[in-house]
Amino acid sequence: MRLEQELERRHHSFPLDAALHYERFVIDGENYLQILLPLRTGAGKLAGYLEGVYHIDAQTLSDIRGQVYHTLMLVMLVLFQGNKLGFSVPVVFRGKAQCAGNGCSLVKHCNAAAEHHRDA
């Protein structure tokens, strides 16, 4: 019942950009993911949307965090070893807030960072 009330409070209009939209929220300590997925015809034309709510149980959340942690450690190890061998790799950390609304893409940002380092 509390979930239904929260979803009613979070009522939204359908987006005009036909992209995947999602929002994570917490109710009574439980994590939920609300998803709005565009559905397309065989010709690629927008046919409608599929909206759903997924309950993320504690074990799944713990598993995801563990996998992210191990992946980050592996990436850091590879970057460290590459740096020891003389391969310089620029690492850029950008938050969602920094990218919101400005068409930011990681590829564009990395290309700009590489250009900056090339000019330095």
Biopython code that builds the backbone (N, CA, C, O; Angstrom):
import numpy as np
from Bio.PDB.StructureBuilder import StructureBuilder

atoms = [
    (1, "MET", "N", (0.823, -1.190, 0.000)),
    (1, "MET", "CA", (0.000, 0.000, 0.000)),
    (1, "MET", "C", (0.872, 1.260, 0.000)),
    (1, "MET", "O", (0.579, 2.220, -0.713)),
    (2, "ARG", "N", (1.929, 1.253, 0.791)),
    (2, "ARG", "CA", (2.837, 2.407, 0.856)),
    (2, "ARG", "C", (3.493, 2.643, -0.502)),
    (2, "ARG", "O", (3.701, 3.790, -0.895)),
    (3, "LEU", "N", (3.822, 1.564, -1.225)),
    (3, "LEU", "CA", (4.429, 1.679, -2.545)),
    (3, "LEU", "C", (3.466, 2.376, -3.506)),
    (3, "LEU", "O", (3.874, 3.261, -4.257)),
    (4, "GLU", "N", (2.209, 1.987, -3.485)),
    (4, "GLU", "CA", (1.223, 2.612, -4.366)),
    (4, "GLU", "C", (1.081, 4.104, -4.070)),
    (4, "GLU", "O", (0.963, 4.912, -4.991)),
    (5, "GLN", "N", (1.092, 4.464, -2.808)),
    (5, "GLN", "CA", (1.000, 5.877, -2.436)),
    (5, "GLN", "C", (2.214, 6.655, -2.944)),
    (5, "GLN", "O", (2.082, 7.767, -3.455)),
    (6, "GLU", "N", (3.390, 6.059, -2.799)),
    (6, "GLU", "CA", (4.616, 6.723, -3.246)),
    (6, "GLU", "C", (4.623, 6.881, -4.766)),
    (6, "GLU", "O", (5.036, 7.921, -5.279)),
    (7, "LEU", "N", (4.172, 5.862, -5.482)),
    (7, "LEU", "CA", (4.121, 5.955, -6.942)),
    (7, "LEU", "C", (3.121, 7.013, -7.391)),
    (7, "LEU", "O", (3.359, 7.730, -8.363)),
    (8, "GLU", "N", (2.012, 7.103, -6.683)),
    (8, "GLU", "CA", (1.018, 8.133, -7.004)),
    (8, "GLU", "C", (1.613, 9.534, -6.789)),
    (8, "GLU", "O", (1.359, 10.455, -7.564)),
    (9, "ARG", "N", (2.398, 9.670, -5.737)),
    (9, "ARG", "CA", (3.054, 10.944, -5.455)),
    (9, "ARG", "C", (4.099, 11.284, -6.521)),
    (9, "ARG", "O", (4.324, 12.458, -6.815)),
    (10, "ARG", "N", (4.726, 10.280, -7.091)),
    (10, "ARG", "CA", (5.780, 10.471, -8.094)),
    (10, "ARG", "C", (5.221, 10.468, -9.513)),
    (10, "ARG", "O", (5.964, 10.232, -10.466)),
    (11, "HIS", "N", (3.954, 10.721, -9.663)),
    (11, "HIS", "CA", (3.309, 10.693, -10.979)),
    (11, "HIS", "C", (4.095, 11.563, -11.958)),
    (11, "HIS", "O", (4.530, 12.661, -11.607)),
    (12, "HIS", "N", (4.273, 11.082, -13.160)),
    (12, "HIS", "CA", (5.061, 11.806, -14.150)),
    (12, "HIS", "C", (4.340, 11.796, -15.493)),
    (12, "HIS", "O", (3.428, 10.999, -15.718)),
    (13, "SER", "N", (4.757, 12.682, -16.368)),
    (13, "SER", "CA", (4.250, 12.664, -17.737)),
    (13, "SER", "C", (5.204, 11.837, -18.580)),
    (13, "SER", "O", (6.356, 11.632, -18.198)),
    (14, "PHE", "N", (4.736, 11.368, -19.710)),
    (14, "PHE", "CA", (5.604, 10.572, -20.565)),
    (14, "PHE", "C", (6.607, 11.480, -21.265)),
    (14, "PHE", "O", (6.254, 12.577, -21.698)),
    (15, "PRO", "N", (7.847, 11.034, -21.378)),
    (15, "PRO", "CA", (8.892, 11.872, -21.989)),
    (15, "PRO", "C", (8.676, 12.003, -23.496)),
    (15, "PRO", "O", (7.997, 11.187, -24.119)),
    (16, "LEU", "N", (9.258, 13.029, -24.049)),
    (16, "LEU", "CA", (9.147, 13.267, -25.485)),
    (16, "LEU", "C", (10.366, 12.757, -26.244)),
    (16, "LEU", "O", (10.355, 12.720, -27.474)),
    (17, "ASP", "N", (11.410, 12.366, -25.531)),
    (17, "ASP", "CA", (12.657, 11.991, -26.198)),
    (17, "ASP", "C", (12.759, 10.510, -26.548)),
    (17, "ASP", "O", (13.735, 10.113, -27.184)),
    (18, "ALA", "N", (11.805, 9.687, -26.166)),
    (18, "ALA", "CA", (11.767, 8.257, -26.489)),
    (18, "ALA", "C", (13.027, 7.519, -26.030)),
    (18, "ALA", "O", (13.473, 6.581, -26.690)),
    (19, "ALA", "N", (13.593, 7.938, -24.915)),
    (19, "ALA", "CA", (14.763, 7.271, -24.342)),
    (19, "ALA", "C", (14.341, 6.509, -23.085)),
    (19, "ALA", "O", (13.267, 6.752, -22.534)),
    (20, "LEU", "N", (15.183, 5.599, -22.645)),
    (20, "LEU", "CA", (14.941, 4.873, -21.407)),
    (20, "LEU", "C", (15.074, 5.834, -20.236)),
    (20, "LEU", "O", (16.054, 6.573, -20.139)),
    (21, "HIS", "N", (14.087, 5.822, -19.348)),
    (21, "HIS", "CA", (14.129, 6.661, -18.153)),
    (21, "HIS", "C", (13.953, 5.769, -16.935)),
    (21, "HIS", "O", (13.178, 4.813, -16.960)),
    (22, "TYR", "N", (14.678, 6.089, -15.871)),
    (22, "TYR", "CA", (14.555, 5.315, -14.643)),
    (22, "TYR", "C", (14.826, 6.218, -13.448)),
    (22, "TYR", "O", (15.492, 7.248, -13.547)),
    (23, "GLU", "N", (14.279, 5.786, -12.315)),
    (23, "GLU", "CA", (14.504, 6.520, -11.068)),
    (23, "GLU", "C", (14.533, 5.512, -9.928)),
    (23, "GLU", "O", (13.663, 4.646, -9.830)),
    (24, "ARG", "N", (15.525, 5.630, -9.079)),
    (24, "ARG", "CA", (15.638, 4.773, -7.900)),
    (24, "ARG", "C", (15.112, 5.543, -6.706)),
    (24, "ARG", "O", (15.399, 6.730, -6.549)),
    (25, "PHE", "N", (14.335, 4.865, -5.858)),
    (25, "PHE", "CA", (13.850, 5.502, -4.644)),
    (25, "PHE", "C", (13.748, 4.472, -3.533)),
    (25, "PHE", "O", (13.730, 3.266, -3.781)),
    (26, "VAL", "N", (13.681, 4.964, -2.311)),
    (26, "VAL", "CA", (13.665, 4.113, -1.119)),
    (26, "VAL", "C", (12.371, 4.364, -0.353)),
    (26, "VAL", "O", (11.993, 5.509, -0.104)),
    (27, "ILE", "N", (11.695, 3.269, 0.017)),
    (27, "ILE", "CA", (10.498, 3.343, 0.843)),
    (27, "ILE", "C", (10.696, 2.396, 2.018)),
    (27, "ILE", "O", (10.911, 1.199, 1.829)),
    (28, "ASP", "N", (10.625, 2.929, 3.222)),
    (28, "ASP", "CA", (10.795, 2.128, 4.441)),
    (28, "ASP", "C", (12.064, 1.278, 4.398)),
    (28, "ASP", "O", (12.053, 0.122, 4.819)),
    (29, "GLY", "N", (13.153, 1.847, 3.892)),
    (29, "GLY", "CA", (14.430, 1.150, 3.846)),
    (29, "GLY", "C", (14.575, 0.155, 2.709)),
    (29, "GLY", "O", (15.612, -0.500, 2.595)),
    (30, "GLU", "N", (13.559, 0.027, 1.866)),
    (30, "GLU", "CA", (13.612, -0.896, 0.725)),
    (30, "GLU", "C", (13.848, -0.100, -0.561)),
    (30, "GLU", "O", (13.269, 0.969, -0.754)),
    (31, "ASN", "N", (14.704, -0.633, -1.434)),
    (31, "ASN", "CA", (15.061, 0.034, -2.682)),
    (31, "ASN", "C", (14.142, -0.413, -3.815)),
    (31, "ASN", "O", (13.828, -1.595, -3.954)),
    (32, "TYR", "N", (13.717, 0.565, -4.624)),
    (32, "TYR", "CA", (12.880, 0.296, -5.781)),
    (32, "TYR", "C", (13.440, 1.045, -6.979)),
    (32, "TYR", "O", (14.087, 2.083, -6.836)),
    (33, "LEU", "N", (13.180, 0.502, -8.166)),
    (33, "LEU", "CA", (13.601, 1.126, -9.406)),
    (33, "LEU", "C", (12.373, 1.240, -10.297)),
    (33, "LEU", "O", (11.762, 0.234, -10.660)),
    (34, "GLN", "N", (12.013, 2.476, -10.648)),
    (34, "GLN", "CA", (10.888, 2.720, -11.547)),
    (34, "GLN", "C", (11.467, 2.933, -12.941)),
    (34, "GLN", "O", (12.351, 3.768, -13.130)),
    (35, "ILE", "N", (10.967, 2.177, -13.915)),
    (35, "ILE", "CA", (11.525, 2.191, -15.267)),
    (35, "ILE", "C", (10.441, 2.572, -16.264)),
    (35, "ILE", "O", (9.299, 2.126, -16.155)),
    (36, "LEU", "N", (10.802, 3.389, -17.221)),
    (36, "LEU", "CA", (9.926, 3.757, -18.326)),
    (36, "LEU", "C", (10.695, 3.445, -19.609)),
    (36, "LEU", "O", (11.650, 4.139, -19.956)),
    (37, "LEU", "N", (10.267, 2.395, -20.307)),
    (37, "LEU", "CA", (10.989, 1.875, -21.463)),
    (37, "LEU", "C", (10.196, 2.115, -22.737)),
    (37, "LEU", "O", (9.049, 1.678, -22.828)),
    (38, "PRO", "N", (10.775, 2.803, -23.734)),
    (38, "PRO", "CA", (10.058, 3.007, -24.997)),
    (38, "PRO", "C", (9.960, 1.701, -25.780)),
    (38, "PRO", "O", (10.919, 0.931, -25.838)),
    (39, "LEU", "N", (8.811, 1.458, -26.374)),
    (39, "LEU", "CA", (8.596, 0.282, -27.219)),
    (39, "LEU", "C", (8.506, 0.753, -28.664)),
    (39, "LEU", "O", (7.821, 1.731, -28.966)),
    (40, "ARG", "N", (9.194, 0.060, -29.544)),
    (40, "ARG", "CA", (9.245, 0.475, -30.952)),
    (40, "ARG", "C", (8.666, -0.606, -31.860)),
    (40, "ARG", "O", (8.678, -1.793, -31.534)),
    (41, "THR", "N", (8.168, -0.167, -32.991)),
    (41, "THR", "CA", (7.675, -1.097, -34.004)),
    (41, "THR", "C", (8.877, -1.682, -34.744)),
    (41, "THR", "O", (10.014, -1.275, -34.506)),
    (42, "GLY", "N", (8.629, -2.619, -35.623)),
    (42, "GLY", "CA", (9.704, -3.200, -36.424)),
    (42, "GLY", "C", (10.420, -2.171, -37.272)),
    (42, "GLY", "O", (11.596, -2.336, -37.596)),
    (43, "ALA", "N", (9.712, -1.103, -37.634)),
    (43, "ALA", "CA", (10.298, -0.038, -38.445)),
    (43, "ALA", "C", (11.030, 0.997, -37.596)),
    (43, "ALA", "O", (11.600, 1.948, -38.132)),
    (44, "GLY", "N", (11.017, 0.816, -36.267)),
    (44, "GLY", "CA", (11.723, 1.740, -35.388)),
    (44, "GLY", "C", (10.892, 2.900, -34.889)),
    (44, "GLY", "O", (11.398, 3.760, -34.168)),
    (45, "LYS", "N", (9.617, 2.938, -35.264)),
    (45, "LYS", "CA", (8.733, 4.027, -34.828)),
    (45, "LYS", "C", (8.268, 3.763, -33.394)),
    (45, "LYS", "O", (8.005, 2.620, -33.021)),
    (46, "LEU", "N", (8.168, 4.823, -32.600)),
    (46, "LEU", "CA", (7.725, 4.687, -31.220)),
    (46, "LEU", "C", (6.272, 4.216, -31.191)),
    (46, "LEU", "O", (5.390, 4.848, -31.772)),
    (47, "ALA", "N", (6.036, 3.091, -30.502)),
    (47, "ALA", "CA", (4.695, 2.522, -30.419)),
    (47, "ALA", "C", (4.049, 2.787, -29.059)),
    (47, "ALA", "O", (2.823, 2.786, -28.948)),
    (48, "GLY", "N", (4.845, 3.011, -28.047)),
    (48, "GLY", "CA", (4.315, 3.245, -26.709)),
    (48, "GLY", "C", (5.416, 3.066, -25.685)),
    (48, "GLY", "O", (6.601, 3.055, -26.017)),
    (49, "TYR", "N", (5.005, 2.927, -24.435)),
    (49, "TYR", "CA", (5.965, 2.778, -23.342)),
    (49, "TYR", "C", (5.562, 1.622, -22.450)),
    (49, "TYR", "O", (4.379, 1.314, -22.302)),
    (50, "LEU", "N", (6.560, 0.986, -21.857)),
    (50, "LEU", "CA", (6.345, -0.023, -20.832)),
    (50, "LEU", "C", (6.873, 0.577, -19.532)),
    (50, "LEU", "O", (8.039, 0.961, -19.442)),
    (51, "GLU", "N", (6.013, 0.651, -18.541)),
    (51, "GLU", "CA", (6.415, 1.208, -17.263)),
    (51, "GLU", "C", (6.329, 0.113, -16.215)),
    (51, "GLU", "O", (5.376, -0.666, -16.194)),
    (52, "GLY", "N", (7.325, 0.058, -15.350)),
    (52, "GLY", "CA", (7.321, -0.949, -14.302)),
    (52, "GLY", "C", (8.111, -0.506, -13.090)),
    (52, "GLY", "O", (8.895, 0.441, -13.143)),
    (53, "VAL", "N", (7.886, -1.212, -12.002)),
    (53, "VAL", "CA", (8.606, -0.960, -10.759)),
    (53, "VAL", "C", (9.240, -2.271, -10.328)),
    (53, "VAL", "O", (8.577, -3.306, -10.268)),
    (54, "TYR", "N", (10.522, -2.214, -10.031)),
    (54, "TYR", "CA", (11.280, -3.397, -9.632)),
    (54, "TYR", "C", (11.757, -3.208, -8.198)),
    (54, "TYR", "O", (12.358, -2.187, -7.863)),
    (55, "HIS", "N", (11.486, -4.191, -7.362)),
    (55, "HIS", "CA", (11.970, -4.169, -5.981)),
    (55, "HIS", "C", (13.371, -4.769, -5.967)),
    (55, "HIS", "O", (13.567, -5.902, -6.405)),
    (56, "ILE", "N", (14.341, -4.014, -5.466)),
    (56, "ILE", "CA", (15.725, -4.481, -5.392)),
    (56, "ILE", "C", (15.951, -5.001, -3.979)),
    (56, "ILE", "O", (16.077, -4.221, -3.035)),
    (57, "ASP", "N", (16.002, -6.317, -3.840)),
    (57, "ASP", "CA", (16.180, -6.878, -2.501)),
    (57, "ASP", "C", (17.615, -6.657, -2.017)),
    (57, "ASP", "O", (18.517, -6.384, -2.810)),
    (58, "ALA", "N", (17.804, -6.778, -0.734)),
    (58, "ALA", "CA", (19.100, -6.479, -0.106)),
    (58, "ALA", "C", (20.225, -7.346, -0.660)),
    (58, "ALA", "O", (21.343, -6.861, -0.840)),
    (59, "GLN", "N", (19.950, -8.613, -0.930)),
    (59, "GLN", "CA", (20.991, -9.513, -1.447)),
    (59, "GLN", "C", (21.435, -9.082, -2.845)),
    (59, "GLN", "O", (22.630, -9.075, -3.141)),
    (60, "THR", "N", (20.487, -8.724, -3.696)),
    (60, "THR", "CA", (20.829, -8.261, -5.048)),
    (60, "THR", "C", (21.651, -6.986, -4.985)),
    (60, "THR", "O", (22.645, -6.854, -5.698)),
    (61, "LEU", "N", (21.251, -6.049, -4.143)),
    (61, "LEU", "CA", (21.990, -4.795, -3.985)),
    (61, "LEU", "C", (23.404, -5.062, -3.475)),
    (61, "LEU", "O", (24.361, -4.445, -3.942)),
    (62, "SER", "N", (23.534, -5.969, -2.530)),
    (62, "SER", "CA", (24.850, -6.336, -2.005)),
    (62, "SER", "C", (25.712, -6.978, -3.093)),
    (62, "SER", "O", (26.902, -6.681, -3.201)),
    (63, "ASP", "N", (25.111, -7.857, -3.900)),
    (63, "ASP", "CA", (25.844, -8.503, -4.998)),
    (63, "ASP", "C", (26.334, -7.481, -6.016)),
    (63, "ASP", "O", (27.473, -7.553, -6.479)),
    (64, "ILE", "N", (25.467, -6.526, -6.365)),
    (64, "ILE", "CA", (25.842, -5.492, -7.334)),
    (64, "ILE", "C", (26.991, -4.647, -6.792)),
    (64, "ILE", "O", (27.955, -4.372, -7.505)),
    (65, "ARG", "N", (26.885, -4.241, -5.540)),
    (65, "ARG", "CA", (27.962, -3.435, -4.940)),
    (65, "ARG", "C", (29.276, -4.213, -4.903)),
    (65, "ARG", "O", (30.339, -3.650, -5.164)),
    (66, "GLY", "N", (29.207, -5.501, -4.579)),
    (66, "GLY", "CA", (30.407, -6.332, -4.560)),
    (66, "GLY", "C", (31.039, -6.449, -5.935)),
    (66, "GLY", "O", (32.262, -6.387, -6.065)),
    (67, "GLN", "N", (30.210, -6.618, -6.971)),
    (67, "GLN", "CA", (30.731, -6.724, -8.333)),
    (67, "GLN", "C", (31.354, -5.412, -8.783)),
    (67, "GLN", "O", (32.400, -5.411, -9.432)),
    (68, "VAL", "N", (30.719, -4.292, -8.445)),
    (68, "VAL", "CA", (31.277, -2.985, -8.798)),
    (68, "VAL", "C", (32.616, -2.781, -8.088)),
    (68, "VAL", "O", (33.577, -2.314, -8.699)),
    (69, "TYR", "N", (32.683, -3.127, -6.810)),
    (69, "TYR", "CA", (33.924, -2.992, -6.049)),
    (69, "TYR", "C", (35.047, -3.811, -6.686)),
    (69, "TYR", "O", (36.152, -3.305, -6.885)),
    (70, "HIS", "N", (34.767, -5.070, -7.003)),
    (70, "HIS", "CA", (35.796, -5.920, -7.600)),
    (70, "HIS", "C", (36.215, -5.405, -8.978)),
    (70, "HIS", "O", (37.395, -5.459, -9.323)),
    (71, "THR", "N", (35.272, -4.912, -9.760)),
    (71, "THR", "CA", (35.597, -4.361, -11.074)),
    (71, "THR", "C", (36.479, -3.121, -10.938)),
    (71, "THR", "O", (37.455, -2.965, -11.672)),
    (72, "LEU", "N", (36.135, -2.243, -9.999)),
    (72, "LEU", "CA", (36.959, -1.050, -9.784)),
    (72, "LEU", "C", (38.376, -1.418, -9.349)),
    (72, "LEU", "O", (39.347, -0.815, -9.807)),
    (73, "MET", "N", (38.490, -2.391, -8.480)),
    (73, "MET", "CA", (39.821, -2.823, -8.037)),
    (73, "MET", "C", (40.627, -3.382, -9.203)),
    (73, "MET", "O", (41.825, -3.120, -9.311)),
    (74, "LEU", "N", (39.983, -4.147, -10.073)),
    (74, "LEU", "CA", (40.672, -4.702, -11.241)),
    (74, "LEU", "C", (41.112, -3.584, -12.186)),
    (74, "LEU", "O", (42.235, -3.602, -12.689)),
    (75, "VAL", "N", (40.230, -2.611, -12.429)),
    (75, "VAL", "CA", (40.572, -1.484, -13.300)),
    (75, "VAL", "C", (41.742, -0.699, -12.712)),
    (75, "VAL", "O", (42.673, -0.339, -13.431)),
    (76, "MET", "N", (41.697, -0.435, -11.418)),
    (76, "MET", "CA", (42.786, 0.310, -10.775)),
    (76, "MET", "C", (44.104, -0.463, -10.865)),
    (76, "MET", "O", (45.155, 0.135, -11.096)),
    (77, "LEU", "N", (44.056, -1.767, -10.686)),
    (77, "LEU", "CA", (45.264, -2.594, -10.800)),
    (77, "LEU", "C", (45.831, -2.531, -12.215)),
    (77, "LEU", "O", (47.040, -2.383, -12.392)),
    (78, "VAL", "N", (44.962, -2.644, -13.228)),
    (78, "VAL", "CA", (45.421, -2.582, -14.619)),
    (78, "VAL", "C", (46.007, -1.208, -14.922)),
    (78, "VAL", "O", (47.056, -1.112, -15.559)),
    (79, "LEU", "N", (45.334, -0.127, -14.468)),
    (79, "LEU", "CA", (45.863, 1.221, -14.705)),
    (79, "LEU", "C", (47.199, 1.423, -14.001)),
    (79, "LEU", "O", (48.108, 2.035, -14.561)),
    (80, "PHE", "N", (47.325, 0.918, -12.787)),
    (80, "PHE", "CA", (48.572, 1.048, -12.032)),
    (80, "PHE", "C", (49.705, 0.309, -12.749)),
    (80, "PHE", "O", (50.805, 0.841, -12.905)),
    (81, "GLN", "N", (49.422, -0.924, -13.180)),
    (81, "GLN", "CA", (50.451, -1.705, -13.877)),
    (81, "GLN", "C", (50.818, -1.052, -15.210)),
    (81, "GLN", "O", (51.988, -1.014, -15.591)),
    (82, "GLY", "N", (49.792, -0.531, -15.922)),
    (82, "GLY", "CA", (50.069, 0.154, -17.188)),
    (82, "GLY", "C", (50.925, 1.383, -16.988)),
    (82, "GLY", "O", (51.812, 1.667, -17.793)),
    (83, "ASN", "N", (50.662, 2.112, -15.919)),
    (83, "ASN", "CA", (51.440, 3.311, -15.609)),
    (83, "ASN", "C", (52.891, 2.941, -15.294)),
    (83, "ASN", "O", (53.817, 3.651, -15.685)),
    (84, "LYS", "N", (53.082, 1.820, -14.581)),
    (84, "LYS", "CA", (54.448, 1.376, -14.272)),
    (84, "LYS", "C", (55.216, 1.027, -15.543)),
    (84, "LYS", "O", (56.438, 1.167, -15.595)),
    (85, "LEU", "N", (54.483, 0.565, -16.582)),
    (85, "LEU", "CA", (55.128, 0.193, -17.841)),
    (85, "LEU", "C", (55.274, 1.391, -18.786)),
    (85, "LEU", "O", (55.813, 1.253, -19.884)),
    (86, "GLY", "N", (54.796, 2.560, -18.361)),
    (86, "GLY", "CA", (54.962, 3.761, -19.167)),
    (86, "GLY", "C", (53.751, 4.152, -19.986)),
    (86, "GLY", "O", (53.827, 5.086, -20.783)),
    (87, "PHE", "N", (52.636, 3.461, -19.811)),
    (87, "PHE", "CA", (51.419, 3.816, -20.534)),
    (87, "PHE", "C", (50.599, 4.758, -19.666)),
    (87, "PHE", "O", (50.089, 4.363, -18.618)),
    (88, "SER", "N", (50.477, 5.994, -20.101)),
    (88, "SER", "CA", (49.723, 6.985, -19.339)),
    (88, "SER", "C", (48.266, 6.960, -19.785)),
    (88, "SER", "O", (47.974, 7.099, -20.973)),
    (89, "VAL", "N", (47.354, 6.782, -18.834)),
    (89, "VAL", "CA", (45.926, 6.742, -19.131)),
    (89, "VAL", "C", (45.238, 7.804, -18.280)),
    (89, "VAL", "O", (45.241, 7.711, -17.052)),
    (90, "PRO", "N", (44.642, 8.822, -18.928)),
    (90, "PRO", "CA", (43.925, 9.815, -18.130)),
    (90, "PRO", "C", (42.651, 9.205, -17.549)),
    (90, "PRO", "O", (41.887, 8.561, -18.267)),
    (91, "VAL", "N", (42.426, 9.403, -16.279)),
    (91, "VAL", "CA", (41.233, 8.883, -15.608)),
    (91, "VAL", "C", (40.388, 10.074, -15.199)),
    (91, "VAL", "O", (40.875, 11.001, -14.552)),
    (92, "VAL", "N", (39.116, 10.043, -15.580)),
    (92, "VAL", "CA", (38.211, 11.157, -15.334)),
    (92, "VAL", "C", (37.014, 10.650, -14.555)),
    (92, "VAL", "O", (36.381, 9.670, -14.947)),
    (93, "PHE", "N", (36.703, 11.313, -13.453)),
    (93, "PHE", "CA", (35.526, 10.979, -12.666)),
    (93, "PHE", "C", (34.523, 12.110, -12.832)),
    (93, "PHE", "O", (34.819, 13.266, -12.530)),
    (94, "ARG", "N", (33.339, 11.769, -13.312)),
    (94, "ARG", "CA", (32.276, 12.758, -13.477)),
    (94, "ARG", "C", (31.013, 12.220, -12.837)),
    (94, "ARG", "O", (30.654, 11.057, -13.018)),
    (95, "GLY", "N", (30.357, 13.066, -12.100)),
    (95, "GLY", "CA", (29.109, 12.680, -11.460)),
    (95, "GLY", "C", (27.925, 12.886, -12.380)),
    (95, "GLY", "O", (28.015, 13.608, -13.373)),
    (96, "LYS", "N", (26.816, 12.251, -12.046)),
    (96, "LYS", "CA", (25.595, 12.389, -12.825)),
    (96, "LYS", "C", (25.164, 13.847, -12.895)),
    (96, "LYS", "O", (24.685, 14.304, -13.933)),
    (97, "ALA", "N", (25.330, 14.579, -11.796)),
    (97, "ALA", "CA", (24.926, 15.986, -11.759)),
    (97, "ALA", "C", (25.743, 16.820, -12.747)),
    (97, "ALA", "O", (25.234, 17.791, -13.306)),
    (98, "GLN", "N", (26.999, 16.449, -12.962)),
    (98, "GLN", "CA", (27.842, 17.202, -13.886)),
    (98, "GLN", "C", (27.410, 16.987, -15.329)),
    (98, "GLN", "O", (27.644, 17.845, -16.180)),
    (99, "CYS", "N", (26.784, 15.854, -15.611)),
    (99, "CYS", "CA", (26.395, 15.517, -16.978)),
    (99, "CYS", "C", (24.939, 15.833, -17.271)),
    (99, "CYS", "O", (24.539, 15.856, -18.435)),
    (100, "ALA", "N", (24.143, 16.076, -16.250)),
    (100, "ALA", "CA", (22.700, 16.251, -16.428)),
    (100, "ALA", "C", (22.385, 17.444, -17.303)),
    (100, "ALA", "O", (22.841, 18.559, -17.051)),
    (101, "GLY", "N", (21.595, 17.192, -18.337)),
    (101, "GLY", "CA", (21.053, 18.263, -19.151)),
    (101, "GLY", "C", (21.996, 18.913, -20.136)),
    (101, "GLY", "O", (21.588, 19.828, -20.850)),
    (102, "ASN", "N", (23.252, 18.474, -20.206)),
    (102, "ASN", "CA", (24.161, 19.139, -21.140)),
    (102, "ASN", "C", (24.668, 18.202, -22.228)),
    (102, "ASN", "O", (25.650, 18.515, -22.901)),
    (103, "GLY", "N", (24.021, 17.068, -22.408)),
    (103, "GLY", "CA", (24.404, 16.161, -23.476)),
    (103, "GLY", "C", (25.769, 15.556, -23.275)),
    (103, "GLY", "O", (26.421, 15.162, -24.243)),
    (104, "CYS", "N", (26.211, 15.474, -22.048)),
    (104, "CYS", "CA", (27.537, 14.944, -21.736)),
    (104, "CYS", "C", (27.621, 13.464, -22.098)),
    (104, "CYS", "O", (26.710, 12.693, -21.798)),
    (105, "SER", "N", (28.681, 13.084, -22.723)),
    (105, "SER", "CA", (28.945, 11.661, -22.914)),
    (105, "SER", "C", (30.383, 11.414, -22.469)),
    (105, "SER", "O", (31.246, 12.283, -22.590)),
    (106, "LEU", "N", (30.617, 10.229, -21.961)),
    (106, "LEU", "CA", (31.949, 9.885, -21.479)),
    (106, "LEU", "C", (32.971, 9.958, -22.614)),
    (106, "LEU", "O", (34.102, 10.397, -22.404)),
    (107, "VAL", "N", (32.575, 9.528, -23.815)),
    (107, "VAL", "CA", (33.495, 9.545, -24.951)),
    (107, "VAL", "C", (33.894, 10.983, -25.291)),
    (107, "VAL", "O", (35.073, 11.271, -25.501)),
    (108, "LYS", "N", (32.897, 11.895, -25.346)),
    (108, "LYS", "CA", (33.206, 13.290, -25.640)),
    (108, "LYS", "C", (34.135, 13.867, -24.584)),
    (108, "LYS", "O", (35.088, 14.576, -24.908)),
    (109, "HIS", "N", (33.855, 13.562, -23.309)),
    (109, "HIS", "CA", (34.666, 14.107, -22.235)),
    (109, "HIS", "C", (36.091, 13.544, -22.290)),
    (109, "HIS", "O", (37.057, 14.284, -22.103)),
    (110, "CYS", "N", (36.221, 12.252, -22.544)),
    (110, "CYS", "CA", (37.562, 11.647, -22.612)),
    (110, "CYS", "C", (38.346, 12.199, -23.798)),
    (110, "CYS", "O", (39.553, 12.415, -23.699)),
    (111, "ASN", "N", (37.660, 12.429, -24.927)),
    (111, "ASN", "CA", (38.341, 13.023, -26.078)),
    (111, "ASN", "C", (38.824, 14.432, -25.753)),
    (111, "ASN", "O", (39.934, 14.814, -26.125)),
    (112, "ALA", "N", (37.989, 15.204, -25.057)),
    (112, "ALA", "CA", (38.388, 16.553, -24.668)),
    (112, "ALA", "C", (39.553, 16.508, -23.688)),
    (112, "ALA", "O", (40.473, 17.320, -23.785)),
    (113, "ALA", "N", (39.525, 15.568, -22.743)),
    (113, "ALA", "CA", (40.620, 15.436, -21.778)),
    (113, "ALA", "C", (41.905, 15.025, -22.478)),
    (113, "ALA", "O", (42.978, 15.532, -22.152)),
    (114, "ALA", "N", (41.806, 14.110, -23.438)),
    (114, "ALA", "CA", (42.991, 13.671, -24.177)),
    (114, "ALA", "C", (43.573, 14.832, -24.985)),
    (114, "ALA", "O", (44.791, 14.992, -25.064)),
    (115, "GLU", "N", (42.698, 15.636, -25.582)),
    (115, "GLU", "CA", (43.148, 16.804, -26.337)),
    (115, "GLU", "C", (43.877, 17.787, -25.427)),
    (115, "GLU", "O", (44.902, 18.354, -25.806)),
    (116, "HIS", "N", (43.338, 17.982, -24.224)),
    (116, "HIS", "CA", (43.968, 18.875, -23.251)),
    (116, "HIS", "C", (45.356, 18.379, -22.894)),
    (116, "HIS", "O", (46.301, 19.166, -22.845)),
    (117, "HIS", "N", (45.494, 17.069, -22.642)),
    (117, "HIS", "CA", (46.800, 16.508, -22.261)),
    (117, "HIS", "C", (47.769, 16.541, -23.436)),
    (117, "HIS", "O", (48.976, 16.680, -23.237)),
    (118, "ARG", "N", (47.259, 16.416, -24.646)),
    (118, "ARG", "CA", (48.111, 16.449, -25.833)),
    (118, "ARG", "C", (48.677, 17.858, -26.016)),
    (118, "ARG", "O", (49.823, 18.018, -26.438)),
    (119, "ASP", "N", (47.866, 18.891, -25.697)),
    (119, "ASP", "CA", (48.301, 20.275, -25.863)),
    (119, "ASP", "C", (49.228, 20.727, -24.729)),
    (119, "ASP", "O", (49.950, 21.711, -24.887)),
    (120, "ALA", "N", (49.220, 20.036, -23.607)),
    (120, "ALA", "CA", (49.993, 20.474, -22.446)),
    (120, "ALA", "C", (51.473, 20.214, -22.607)),
    (120, "ALA", "O", (52.257, 20.528, -21.711)),
]
sb = StructureBuilder()
sb.init_structure("model")
sb.init_model(0)
sb.init_chain("A")
sb.init_seg("    ")
for serial, (resi, resn, name, xyz) in enumerate(atoms, 1):
    if name == "N":
        sb.init_residue(resn, " ", resi, " ")
    sb.init_atom(name, np.array(xyz, "f"), 0.0, 1.0, " ", f" {name:<3s}", serial, name[0])
structure = sb.get_structure()
